[in-house]
Amino acid sequence: MDPEFGKSLDTSKKNSWRTSLLLAYQSLGVVYGDLSTSPLYVYKSTFAEDIQHSETNEEIFGVLSFVFWTLTLVPLFKYVFVVLRADDNGEGGTFALYSLICRHARVSLLPNRQVADEALSTYKLEHHPEKNSSSGVKLYLEKHKVLHTALLILVLLGTCMVIGDGVLTPAISVFSAVSGLELSMSKEHHQYAVIPITCFILVCLFALQHYGTHRVGFFFAPIVLTWLLCISSLGIYNIIYWNPHVYQALSPYYMFKFLKKTRKGGWMSLGGILLCITGSEAMFADLGHFSYSAIQTAFTFLVYPALILAYMGQAAYLSQHHHTSYQISFYVSVPESVRWPVLIIAILASVVGSQAIISGTFSIINQSQSLSCFPRVKVIHTSDKIHGQIYIPEINWVLMILCIAVTIGFRDTKHMGNASGLAVMTVMLVTTCLTSLVIILCWHKPPILALFFLLFFGSIELLYFSASLTKFTEGAWLPILLALFLMTIMFVWHYATIKKYEFDLHNKVSLEWLLALGPSLGIARVPGIGLVFTDLTSGIPANFSRFVTNLPAFHRVLVFVCVKSVPVPFVPPAERYLVGRVGPAAHRSYRCIVRYGYRDVHQDVDSFESELVSKLADFIHYDWHRSQHSPHSEEDVSHSNESTSECRLAVIGTVAFSGTPAYEIEESMQPASVSIGFSTVESVTDVIEMEPVHAVERRVRFAIDDDSESDVRTNMELQLREELQDLLAAQEAGTAFILGHSHVRAKQGSSVFKRLAINFGYNFLRRNCRGPDVALKVPPVSLLEVGMVYVVSVQDAELLDEAREATKSGGRMSREQYGALRRKIGGTYKDFFKSYVEVNGEYVEEGWVDKTCKVCKKDTRGEARQVDNFGRYVHVACLEKSNSGNFFTKLFSR
């Protein structure tokens, strides 16, 4: 072995360990603030009412045994050794698990999904050998659409409980820390001091959120580290001084004795014991900011031992003090000489822990918004250097008001703990269920292993969850009420968004309609770039046809922009843009699909506009370059200038001619392959590799050699130059942003629930949330809004699903089925029926009918045509000749 190689290997290992240890240190302030402050209120909440501390010490030792094994089994075994491995490209959290499941099984309810999304590098699927049992579970999930909805509801439930925890954790953490004043002042003064001080700290905490945490974040890790060293030192002192034999309580035998003696009271007291694992979910949720090894190292070698020592120390003190003048609390076990320094450190640590859950709430609401599960809110990025540092003003002030209301309303850790415990345990149950699906669908492990994981950890969490439910009237009602309220908002918003997309999908305009617009019809082309924003990835949106109908003009360069979310945390910038033509090159119409992950930062309008124009220039150069190097260049030129119904989409990277693969998607084929709620594009061809060019400049280059160019190539270069000049001139003339202004209402005859959800619920949310122009950061001076009325109906969508399922193979419907569908949904989805023609007593979708004229053998698309008596497409001029032929000629010509 080469000694130099061995030396470099040792150096790299040392550097990796140094990096891991540094990240582990930094994770203390972000991940473990909430978990490390739980000793402040666990024993106090547990011994509030249900059980009493007796001289036999069976209660205190039983509680310590429960705390030890709960900390060992849930945070250590479940999260550190299992759940942290279920990351989504390094990201963790509820949505990370959901996106993993959606990528491995077709259970997503997100609209406008494409096969091209699966080519993203962050969409990678690990191809484990799929077992029959795993594939069976996958097929079962994909087949039953009700399970898709149930899975989304489960994810939304976990999300809502995380938001509820964002209300409860700051209140209970700060209140518990400040309550240490009760040992340093009289009861009368303490009663009137703790609540105002807690509220003042909470107001300051939320008021400083808009500055971001990056300016003071470097204090967080030292504060939490100091706190952990403090409570572990106090624990060691109390163990040695008061009861060195307290370690015996770690035996599971004491749990059995505890339950045997306390019975129902002991079971109900589990609602206080579970607070020892509050904040464990943060290890997984904040995985993206650190690494698996860093979080594992910090918890296993520092946080876990410190917490165990702290709980053992409190138990040792309480085992020798059965009658105290104050309630059982953390501060009674703190020596009086160091009580004030510990109080100050505790308040600082509680603020750090509260900051972590507040930032996590902002993050999960931003993820929900990106997946169309939350109304649009203003998201401010407080740091240009640290990814994920965001601030949401509306949510911040709502959280502050709710935190203060909880503090003033409950006034003690008992009720706050009951509420927080139920929220925490619900989130853990959701994580357990989703991880079980990941074990089967993503890791391709036997279902029996996933079932064991679900039953083992699920039974532990259900035990604590049931104990929390018994506290419903004593504070546990609050997270349930918050979750129901938030889930109603999120589900109504998501439902209406999906229905709007379905309406757009079935009312889109064909490309032939767009290409027919011209001077002969009174349509003018004005200077500039028109960006038409739509949720559709193919076809022409109905709001654009409405715009042209009312204002017969559109811009010289027209771009249909679809900003969509994909179920990945991040989309690499080089893979973000899918660009293609809409119609021939002379039409100067393009389609641009901009893809973002659920953790991506959306660009501001200036950088987006300039980058979009740059991508268009790259695509124009790429498209002509490909035609130039094609073995059928002349045919490609003709195709580029005369195509009427195809859209070639290409992944355009950060460098022109960078060897980026391009996917060719036949837009004319997309409508036939789109399904409600799960849109796919089936006609994706093989990857096309371009010759790599190492130039990094962004300007588009074109040159014509006089000595060796053919007439075809010279013509191509001239057209390339002309198209690029048109794009540059349009950019200088200005850009207009055309957005739809939606008015959604339920169809007449809809159920009362649907009318309430759409006509009142969704429209109220739409009027009171940020508009799409604010979300896209569009300047008002460049904004054009087109009013659209959306009529939604669940039954309509189900009937359309049924019709498309029936016509999947052959595109045919019987006369009876066609008539029934037409009577029920013909008014709303009239364009759906326009695509069907009657052939021999059946209705056949145009996509399945040969569109070549059977007389002159020319394509009938884009020209006046008719269907003859035998369902064949022919030109109008050829119709009489076609109908006059003999029966066998017509039969075999089909």
N, C-alpha and C positions, 0 to 999 in steps of 0.2 A: 504494500500500500504506500502511496506517495505521502511522505510526511507533510509536505505543503498542503496537500488536499485535506489531510486529517486536521491540520491546524486551522484551515479555513472552516471546516465543518464544525469544530469546537467553538470557533468564534461566532458562527451563525446561531448555534444552539444557545450560547450565552446571550446574544442579542435578543433572541426570541423569548428567553426566560425573563430578561430585563423588561421587554415590552409587555409581557404578560403580567408581571408583577406591578408595573406602572399602571396598567389598565385596571388591575385588581384594586389598587389603592384608589384610583379615581372613581371606581364603581361604588365605593362606600358612600359617597355623597349623593349619588343619583339613585342607586338601586335599594340601598339598605336603610335609608332614613326612617321609613315607616316601620319596618320590621324590628329595628333596634330599639325603638321607643315603646314597644309593646309592654315591657316590664312595668311601665308606669301605671298601667290600669288592669292588668290581667287578674291579679289576686283580689283587687278591690271589687271588680265586676263579678268574680266567681263567688265571693262570700257576701254578696250584697243582701240576699234574703233567703235563698233556697236552702242553704246549708249553714251551719254554725261551727266555729272553730272550738273544739273541745280539748280537754287535757290529755286525752289519749293520743292526740296527733294523727289519728287515722285519716281525718279529713284533709289536713294540710299535706300529709305524705301522699295521699291518693291523688290530690290535685297536681302535686309535683310530678308524680309518675305519669299522669295523663299529659302534662305539658312536655315532658321529656320525649315520650314516644310519639306524640303528635309532631313535634319539631323534627324528630328523626325520620318518620315515615313520609310526611308530606313535603316539606321543603327540601330535605336531603335526598331521600330515595326517589320521590316522584318527580320533582322539578329538576334537581341537579343532575340526576343520572338518566332520566327518561325524557321529560318534556323539553328540556333545553336542546335536545338533539332533533326535535321536530321543527327546525327553523326553516324559514323561507328565504333562501339566499342570505342567511345571516340575520334575518329579521324575526322577531317573535311577537306574540300577542294573539288575540282572538282572531283578528282578520288574517294574520299570517297562516294560521291553521286552516281557515276557511278557503283562502286562495290556493293552498296546497291541495286540498280536497277537490276544489273546482277544476284544477289543472289535470288531475288524475282521473276524474270521473265527470261526466257531463251533467252536473247538477247545478250549474250557475244560472241565476235568473237575470244576470246582466244583459242588457241589449247590445246590439251591433257587434257581436263577437265574430271574429274571422279566423280562418285557418292560418292566415299569415301571422297572426299573433303568436302562434306556437313556434315560430321560427326565432323568436327573441332569445337572446343568450340567457336572460334571466328566467326564461320560461322552462329551462332545462328540466327534463324528466329523467330520473335515474332508472335505467332499464334493468330492473331486477327480473329474474325469471318469475313470471306471473303464474301463480298456482291456480288450480281450478276453483278452489274455495274462495280465493280473493277475487277472481274474475266473476264468480257467482254473486258475491256481495255487490260488486261494482254494477253488474247488469241489473240487479234488483233495484238499486238506488236510481239508476238512470231511467228505468222503465216507469217508475211511479212518480209522477210529477208532484203529488202531494208531499212526498218526502223532500223534494227540493224546497218547497215552501216551509216545511217543518224545520229543515236545516237552517234556513235563513232566519226563522223566528228564534231558534236556539242561539244563533250568533248575535242577533239583536238583543236578546235577553241578557247575554253576558256583557254586551256593550253598555246597555242601560245600567246594569249593576255597577260597572266600573265608574260610570258617570256619577251614580249615587254615592259610591265610595269617595269620589272627589268632593262631595258635600260633607260627608260624615267624618272622614279622617282628619282634616285640618281642625275641625271642632273638637273632637275627642283628644287629639294629641296635644294641642295647645292648652285646652282646659285642664287636662291631667297634669301637665307640667306646672301650670300656674297654681293649681290647687295645693302645691307644697307650702304655700303661704299659711295654710291653716295651722301649721305647727309653730309659726313664728308670730302670730297675732291672735287677738281675742276672737271668739266666735262671732261677735257682733260685727267687728271690723272685717273679718274674713268674708262674711256673707255679702257685704256690699262692695268688696274689692275685687274678688276673683272674676266675676262676670264682666265688669267694665274693662279690666285689664285684658282679659281674653279677647273681648270684642275689639279693643284697640289694636292688639297685635294682629288679629285677622284682617282688619281694615288696612293696616300698613302693608301686610303681606300681599293682599290683592291689588292695592294701589300701586305697588312697585312692579307689577307683572309686565307692564308695557315696556319697561327698560330691558327686559330679558335677563336671564340668569347667567349669561356668559361673563358679565362684569364682576359678579360676586361668586361665581361658581367655584373658583379655586379655594374658597373658604369652606365649601361644603364637606369635602373629604376630611380635612383636619378636624372639623367639628364632630363628625360622626365617629372618627377614629378615637378622639378624646373621650367621647361618650362611652364607646365600647370598652375602652381601657378603664374608665371610671367605674362602670357597673360591674365589670369582671373583678376589679380590685376590691370593691365593696363586697362582692359575693365571696371572694376568698377570705376576706376579713371576718365576715359573719359566720362562715362555715367553721373556721378555726376557733373563733372566740365563743360561739354559742352552741354549735352542735356538729362536731366532726363526723358523726355517724349518719348524717343526713343522706349520704350517698346510697344508703340501703333503700331509700324510697324510689330509686330508679328501677327497681324490680317490678315487672308487670303484676306481681302478686298484690301490690298495694292498690292497683286499680280495681281488682276484684273485691278486695276488702272495702274499698271506698263505696262502690256501687251496692255491695251487700248491706252496708250499714245505712247509707243515705237513701237508697231506693229511688223513688220518684224525684226527690229533691236533688239527688246527685245527678240524675239524668238531665234535669232542667238546668243545673249549674254548668253543664257542658257548653251552654251558650256563652259563658264567660271565659272558659278555658280556650275555646277556639280562637280567641283574640290574640293568642300567642303566635299565630301564623299569619296575621294580617300583614300585608306587604310582600308575601311570598310570590304573588303573581307578578310583582314588579321585576323579579329576576328574569322572567320570560318576556315580559312586555318590553323591557329596555335592553334586550339582547343585542339589538342592532347598533347600539351606541358603543358596545364593548365587544367582547368575544366570549365564546363558551368557556375557554380555559380560565379567563380572568374572573368571570362570575363564579365559576366552580371553586377556584382557589380562594377567593375572598370569603365565600360562605363556609367552606369546609374547614379552613385553617384559622379563621378569625371570628366571623360573625356567630357561627354555630357554637363554638366553645364559650365565647363571651356571654351569650344568652343563657346557656345551660348553667354557667357559674352564677349568673345574676339571679336566676330563678331558685337555684339551690341555696344561695345566700339568704334570700328573703324567707324561704321555707325554714332554714335553720334559725333565723331570728324569731319567726312566729311560733316555732315549736317550743320556745322558752318564754313566750309572752302571750298568754291566753286571754288576758283581760287588759286591753289598752283603752285609754280615755278617748281615742279617736278610732275611726273606722280603719280596717286593715287597708293600708296603702303602701306605696313604694317608699315614701319618705320616712315612715316610722323606723325602717331598718337602716337609715342613714345616720351615722354618728352626728351629734349636734354640732361638733366643731367644724365639720365640712359641709353642713347642710346648705348654706347659702351658695358656695361655689357649685355644688351639685345642682341646685335649683336653676342657676343661670345656664349651666351647660345643658340641662334638660330642656329649658325653653328654647335655646338655640337649636338643639337636635330636633325638637318637635317642629320648629319652623322649617328646617331642612327636609324633614319627612313630609310635611305638608306641601312644600314646593314640588317635590317629586310627583306626588299624586295629582297636583294641579296641572303640571306640565303634561303628565300622562293623559289627563282628561282632554286637554287641548288636542293632543296628538290623535286620540281615538275618535274625536269628533271630526277632525280633518279627514281621517281615513273613511269614516262613515259618509261624509259629504262626497268624497271622490268616487264612492261606489253607489251614489244616488240613493243613499239611505238616510240622509239628513238634509233639511233645508239649507240653502246657500247662506253662508255667514262670511264675514270678512276675516281673512287670515293674514296676519302680519308676521313676516319673518324678521325676528329681532337680531339675527346674526348672519353676516355674509360668510363667515368662516365655518361655523358649526352647523351642520345639517340637522334639521329637525327642531331647532329652537323657534317655536311659533307662539303667537299670542292672538287670541280671539276675543275682541272687546266685549261683544254681547254675552258670550258664555262666562267671561271673567266676572262681570258685575252680577249676573244671575247666581253664580256660585257664591259670591261674597254675601249676597242677601240671604241665600238659603243657609249658609254656614252660621251667620249671626242669628238667624231665626232658630236654628237647631240649638245653638248655645243658650239663648235666652229661654227657649221653650222647654228644653229638657232639664237644664241646670245641674245635671249630675252625670257621672260616667256610666251609671247603670243603664239608663235609657239609651244613651249614645252608643254604649257597647253592644246592647241588644240589636240596635239598628245596623251598626257597622258589621257585626258578626254575620247577620243574614246576607248582607250584600257580598261580603267576602266569600262566604261558603257557596253562594250561587255561582259566582264567577269560577270558582274551582271546580264545581260540578260540570259546568259547561266545558271547561278546558279538558277535563277527564273524558267526557263524551267525544269531543272532537279529536283528541289524541288517539282514542281507540280506533276511530275511522282512519286516521293517518297510519297507524300500525298495519291496517289491512290494505288500504288502497295505495299508499305511497311506499311503505317499506315491504309490502307483499309478504308479511308474516302470516302464519296460520291464524284464522279467526279465533281459535281457542286461546291463543296468547293474548289477543286483544280483549277477549271476554274475561280472562283472568285479571288483566290490568283494570278493566272497568269494574269488575265485582270487588276486587280487593280495595282499591282506593275509593271507588264509589261508595262502598258500604261504610267506610270511615267517614267520608264527607256527608253521607246521608244521615248518619247518626248525629253529627253536629248540626246539620241542617234541620232535622226534626226538633232538636232541642231549641234551636233559634225560633222556630215557628211557634213554640209554646209561649214565647215572649211577644206575641203579636200585639197585644194591648199595652205592652210596656215599652214601646219604641220600635219594635220590629215592623210595625205597619208602615213606617216612613219609607224604607227602600222599596217595598212592594208598591206603594202609591206612586213613588217617583218612576219606578220601572214601567208601570202600566201607562202612565202619562207619556213618558218618552217613547215607549214602544208604539203607542198609538200614532204619535207624530211621525216616527220613522217609517212605520209600515204604510201609513196613508201616503206619505211622500213617495216612497218607493213604488207603491202600487200605481199611483197616478202617473209617475214618470214612465213606467213600463207601458201603460195604456196609451200615453201620448206617443211613445215610440211606435207602438203597433199601428196607431192611427196614421202616423207619418209614413210608415212602411206600406200600408195598403192604399194610400192616396198619393203616392209619389207619381211623378210625371215621367213618361218615357223619354229616352234620349232623342227619338225622332221628333218629338215636339220641340225640343230645344233647338235642334239643328235646322228645323223648318223656319225658325224665326229669322227674319232678315229684312232688308229694305223694302222688299215687295209687300211685306205685311205691315209696314209703317214702324218697324222697330229700329231705333237708332243706337249706335255704339258711341258712348261718350268717353273722353280721355280718363285714364286712371285705372286703378285696380279695385275690383269689387270682391270682397270676401263674404261669401254667403255661408253663415254658420248653420249647421244641421247635425242631427244625430245619425243620419243615414250614411252608410258607407258605399252606397250605390244608388243610382237613379237621381232624379231631380226632385228636390223637396217641394211640397205643395205651396209653401210660403213664397218661394221664388216665382212660381207661376202666378200667384196672386199679385206679387209685386209688379211683374211685367204687365199683367192685365190692367192694373190701375195706372201704371207709369210706363208707357211703351218705350223703354230705353234701358240699357244696362251697359256696364263698363267695357272698355276695349279689352281688358284682360279680366277674365272671370274665374274665380277660384272657389270651389265648393269645399269648405273646411269642416272637418269632423274632429272635434276634440273629444277623445274617448278615454275611458279607463280600462286597463287590462288587469287581470288578477295576478299581478306581480308587484313586489315592493318598489322596484325602480326599473325604468326603461333607459338603457344607455343612450346618450345623446346621438351617437352614430346610427342608432336604430329607431329613433323616435318618429321620423317622418316617412310616410308612404305617399309618394307623389305619382300622379299619372295624368293622362289626357282624358278629356271628355269630348269625344268627337275628333274630327280631323285637326291637323296642326294649324290650318288657316283660321280656324274658329277661335283660337286663343282661349280655350276653356280648359281648366285643369281641375283635378281633385287632389286634395291634400288631407291625409288622415294623420292627426297628431296624437300620439299615444303616450299616456302617462301611467305610472304605477300609483298604488295607493299611498305611497310615502313621498312621491315626487313633489318638487317645488315647481309650481306653474310660473312661466315667464311673464314679465311685464310686457305691455303691448308694444313698446318700442323695439325691444330685442326680438320679440316674436315676429313682428312685421318684417324687420330686416333679415332675420334668419329665414323666414318663409320665402322671401324673394330670392335669397341666395339658394335655397333648395330648389326653387323653380328653375333657376338658371342652370344649376347642376343637372337637374333632370332633363332639361331641353338639350343640353350638351350630350348627356348620356344617351338620350333617345336617338339623336342624329348620329352619334358615334356608333351606336349599335347597328343602325341601318346601313351606315357606311361600310362596316366590316362584315355585313351579312353576305352570304354567297348569292343572295337574291336581292341585291341592293335596289334594282329598279322596281321590283315588286314591293319592297318595303317602302320606297318613296311613294309609290302609288297608294299603298295601304295607309300611310301616314296622312296623306292628303284627302283620301276619299272615304276613310272608315267612318261609319255613322253610328255604330253601336258598341264599340269596344273601348275599354279603358285599361291601359297597361299601367299597373301600379308597380313602382320600384322603390326599394328601400334606399333612401339617399342619405349617405353618411356625412361626416364633417368635412370631408375632402372630396372634391370632384374627381371622378375617375379613380376612386380609392380601392377598387376591387370589391366594392360592396355588392353582395348578391341581390338580385332583383327578382321579384315574383311577378309573373304575368297573370293577371286576373281578368278573365273575360266578363266584363260588366253585364253583358246581355244574358249571361248564364246565372247571375247572382239571384235574381228574384225567384227562380225555380228552386233554388237550394236553400232559401231562407226559411227558418221555422220560427214560430212565435217564441220569444224569450231566449232563443239559442240560435243566433244567426251564424251561418257558416258560409264559406265560399269554397265550393268543391273543385272548381276548375283551376287549381294552382299547379302550374307546370314545374318542371325541374328548375333548380337553381342555375342562374346564368352567371358565369364568372367573367368579369371584365379584366383586361390586362392591367396590372397594377402600375400606377404612375406615382412616383415618389414626391411630386411637387406638393407643397403644403399651402401655396397661395390659394385664395378663395376666388380670384377673378377668373372669368370664363375666357378661354383662349380659342381662337379659331384663325386659321391661315390657309391660303390657297396656293398650291405650287403650280406654276404655269407650265412646267415641262412634262409632267406625267399624269395630270388629272384628266379623267374622262369627262364627257359632257354630263353624265349622271352625277358624278362626284362634284363637279363645279356647281351644278344646280343645287345640290344638297347643301354645299357650303354657303351659297347665297341665301337660301331659305333659312339656314341656321342663323346667319348674321341678321337677317331681317327679323326673325322671331325674338332674338335677344335684344335688338334695338327697340322693338315694340315693348318688351318687358321693362327696359330701362326708362323709356319715355312714360310708360304708365306709372311707374314708381315715382317719377318726378312730378307727375300731375296730381298725385295724392291717392290715398287709400280710403275706401268707405267700408264700414262694417255693417252688414245686413243681418239682422237678427229677427227671429220671430217673437211676437208678443202674444203669448197664449192666453186663451180664455177657455177653461175646461169646464164641461158640465156633463152630468150623467144623462144617458139617453132616456127619453120619456118611457115610462113603464118600468123603470128600474126599481129595485127594492129600496125600502126606506133607509136601510143601512148604507147602501151605495150612494144614495142621494146626499145623505149626511156627510159621508166621507169625502165625496168629490165636490159637491156644490158648496159646502160650508167649510169642511175641514181643510181640504187641499187649497181652495181658493183663499181662505184666510191666511194660511201659511205663505202662499205665493205673494200675497199683497204685503205681508209684513216681514219678508226676508229680503236679502239682497237680490237684485235682479241679475239676469245672466250677463248683462253688460258690465256690472261691477265685478262679478266673478271672473270674467275674462279680461278685466281691466281695460275696457274700451273707452277712449276719450269721448265725451258727449258730442263734441263738434264733428266727429266722424261717424256718428251712429245713425243708422236708418232702421226703424222698427216696423215690422209688418204684422198687423193683427191677424190672428188665426183663432177660429173656434174649434175646439176638439170635443167630439162627442164620444164618450167611452161607455163600453158595456162589457161585463164579464161574459155574458152568454154569447155575444158576438164573437169574442176571441175564441171561446171554446168551440163554436160552430166552425170558425175558420180553421182551427186546428184539426177538427174532424174532417173537414173538406179536403185539406191538404194531405192528411193521412190517407184518405180514400183515393186521392188522385196521385199519390206518390209514384206509383209505377204505371206510367202511360198517360198521366195527366187527363184522365177521363172521369166524367160524372154522368150518371143516368139522368134522363129528363126529369124524373120525379125528384131526385136529390137536388138538381139544379133549381127547380121551381121552388122547393121548400126553402132553400137557402136564400134565394132571391127575395122571397116574400118576407123573410125574417130580418135580413141584414142588408138588403139591396140598397136602401137609402144611405146608409153610413159608409159601406164599402163598395160603392158602385164600380170603382176602378178594378176591383178584384174580378168582377164578372165581365168586364170589357176584354179581359185576356182569354176568354173562352169563346169558341165558335162551335156551331152545331154541325156535326158530321154523322150522317147515317143514324139519326135518332139519339146520338150521344153528344155531350158537350166536352170538347177537347181543348186543353190549354194550348195557346199559340206556340209555346216553347217546344211542344211535342209534335207540331205539324211542320212538314217540310215546306220551306218558304221559297223554293225554286219554282218558277213558272214552268209547268209541264208542257207548254207549247213551244215557247221560245228558249227555254232552258236558262233564263237569266234570273238573277236574284230579284225578288219583288219587294224587299225591304226598302223603305224610303220612297216608294212610288205608289201610285194608285193601283189597288189590287182588289180582287174579289175571290170568293170561295165558290167553286163551281158545284154542280149537283153531287159530286162525289168527294167533297171536302178538300179539294186540291187548291193551292194558291196559284192564281194566274193573273196576268195583267188584265186590266179592263178591256183592252183592245183584243186580247186573245180569248175572252170569255165565250163568245159565240162559237168560235172554232173548237174550243174545248168541249162544249156541251154537245156539239154535232157529231163527235166521234162515236165509234161503236163501243159496246160495253167492254169487250176484252181489251181494247186499246187503253181505255180509261183504267181498268182494273190493274193491268200490268205496269202502267206508267206511274202508279202510286208506289 
